[in-house]
Amino acid sequence: MAKWSDTEQDNLPHRVPHASMVSFSRPAARNDMIKAVVFDFGGVLFDWSPEYLYQTLIPDEAERRWFLQEVCNPAWNLQQDAGRSIAEAEAEKIAAFPQHETLIKAFYGQWPVMLKGALTDGVALLESLHAADIPLYGLTNWSAETYPYAEQHYPFLQRFRHVAVSGRLKLAKPDPAIYQHLLQHIGVAAEACVFIDDVLHNVEGARALGWHAIHHRSGPDTAAALRALGLSF
């Protein structure tokens, strides 16, 4: 799962700004025009950060920041989200930084520590939409090897009719192909879908293909943006 931040994915937790900062792509649409709501996972439904693990393994902040920017960094992690095996990823980094072998192996060896849990407001939004019988889908950048942990431990994932997991598809957002893959499962045009993601370039990738898209900052703000698009829940 690649979720550091919008600009450089720099290992900082997500912040929740004022509602006026929430953006969505189009004017309000009639309720019957929206056929599906698509959720990103990290930063919307899940609180995930390498900081939760490495603040213990590397107590010094400067050393920790160096390691998470230069060794086990977002670009490296994204390659696993896009389908590369963990074994290959570890071998590459250990060859480049043999002195940090233990810390490198901890990234996936202790991966559940990074997944602090569910984001309450995001899950509450998901449940409200589900209760209103609005079709729900997932579109997540997540390693195929770590995603089963989430499936086993978070029952709310059963609310989705289909989840497009980047690591399984060997495609990652914002590649247009992964959005098109999910549209085939939904079976409607892009303009009938609303995509929710906390990473702006993923939101922009969906908009470029004709989707409605909401740049997520908090559950209540995203709920307001969905209602502005005409959804009732």
N, C-alpha and C positions, 0 to 999 in steps of 0.2 A: 504494500500500500504506500503510495507516494503522496504524503501530505505534510509538507513543511510550511509553506506560505505561498501566497500569490506571486510575490515578486522573485524571491530567490529560494523559497522553500527552506527557510533557515532554522528549522527546529523549534520555532517559537509556537506556543499554543495560540489557537484562534481567538480573536477578539470580537466582541459583539458591539458594533457601533449603533448610532441612532437609526431609527427606522427609515429616515429619509435617505440613507445611504444604500438601501436595497434597490436594485435595478431589475427591471424585467423588460422583455423585448418588444412588446407590442401594445397597442391600445386594448382596452377591455374587450373581451370576446364573449359571445353568448355561451351559456353553460353547455348547450348541445353541440358546440363546436369543439370542445375539449374532450377527447376520448381516453386520454391516459396521462398519468403523472409518473415521471421517471426520476428516481432518487440516485444521486451519488451517495456513497457510504461514509468514507472518512471525512470528518469535519462537519457532516450533516447528521449522521446517525451514530457514528463511533468517534470516541475520543482516543486518538492514536498519536503517539509521538515517541521518537527514539530517546528523547530527554528522560522519559519515565524509567528507562533502563540505565542509560549511561550517566545520569546524575549520581548514581550509586557506584558504578564501575569506574568512572573518571570524575572524582569530586571537584577537581580544579576546573573552573568554568572555562578559562582560556584554552586549556588542553582539550577539554571536551568539545568545545566549539571547533577547534582545529580538526579533531578526529572526524566529526560529523559533517565537516565541509570538504575535507581533503581525502578521507579514506572511505568510510561508509556514508557516502553522501547521497543526495536526492537522485542525481543522474544514475548512479550505480543501482540504487534501489528500484528505479523505474524500469531498468532492464529486466529485473525479475518480474515486475508487474506485467511486462510485455511478453513474458513467456520463457525467459532464460532460467535454467535450473539453478537452484541454490548451490548445489555442489560446484557448478562451473563458476558461479559468481564468487564463492569463497576462495576457490583455487586461484582465480585471477588476482584478487586483492592480497592474498597471503604471499603470492609471488612478488608483488610490488612492495609490500610492507610486512616482511616476515617477522619483524620485531613486535608486531601488533596482532599476531595470529589469534591469541586468546580473545582479544576484544572483537576481532572480525567475526569469529565463529559465534560469539555471543549474540550478534545481531539477529540471526535466525534461530540459534540454539535456545535463546531466552526470549524469543519474539512475543509470546503472550504477555510479558511484562509491559511491553510498549502499548498494548491494547488495554487502556485503563478501564474501558467500559462503554456503555451506551450513553449518548447525549439525550438527556431526558426530554428536552423541548422538541428535538427532531423526531424522536420516537412517538411523542404525543401527537405531533402533526400526522405522522404515518398512520397511527391508530384512528385518528379522526377521519382521515380520508377513506380508510378501509371501512369504517362504520357507515360511511355514506355511499358505499358500493362503487367507489371510483376505482377503475382499474389501475393497479400499481405495478411498476417495473423497476428493476435495479440496473445501474450501469456504473461499474466500479473498476478502478485501476487497483488490482490486488493480485498478488502471486497465487498461482494455482496450488502451490504447496502449503500456503498458510490459510487460504480461504476456508478449507474444511473446518478449521478450529472455530471460526465464527458461525458456520452453519450448525455446529454441534452445541454451541453455548448460548446462542441468541435466537430464541423461538420467533421473535417478531419478523425474522427474515422469511418466514413462511407466508407472510402477507403478500409477497410478490408473486405475480403470475409467471415471471421469468426474470432471471438475473444474468446479465452479460458480464462475465468476469474476464478481465483483460488477459490474465495469465493463461486461462484456458483457451482463449481465442488467439493468443499471440498477437494481439492488437491492443493499443493503449490510447486513451483519450490524450489529445484531441484528434487523433487520426479519423478522418471522415468514415472510414470503413467500419469502425466499431459502432458508430451511430446508425449507419445503414443496416448493419447486422441486427441491431435491436428493433429497428422499424419493421423488418421482415417478420419478427415474432409478434409484434404488436398488431400489424396488419392494417395500419392506417397511415395517412399522409403525415409528414413532419409537422405541418401547421396544426394538426390535431393533438399534438403532444406538448407537454410542459416538462422541461428538464430543470432539475434543481442541483446545483453544485456550488461549493464554496471556493473553487479555484476559477478565477476569471477567464483564463484562456480556454478552459473546458466549456464554460458558458458561451464564450464567443464562437467556439467551434460548432456548437449546436446551432446557434443563431445563424451562422453562415450557411447552414443546410436547411434553414427555414423553420426550425423549431422555435416555439416560445421557450424562453430560458430565464431563470431567476438566479441571480448571484446571491447565494445564501449567506446570511450572517446570524440569524437566530430563527427559531421555530415560529414565534409570533409574527415576525416581520415577513417571513416567507408565506405564512398563512394569509396575511393581508394581501400580498402580491398575487397569490392564487385566487383569492376572492375578487381582486381587481380584474382578473382575467375571466371572471364569470362563474367560477366554480362555487357550488353551495355545499357546505359541510359544517 
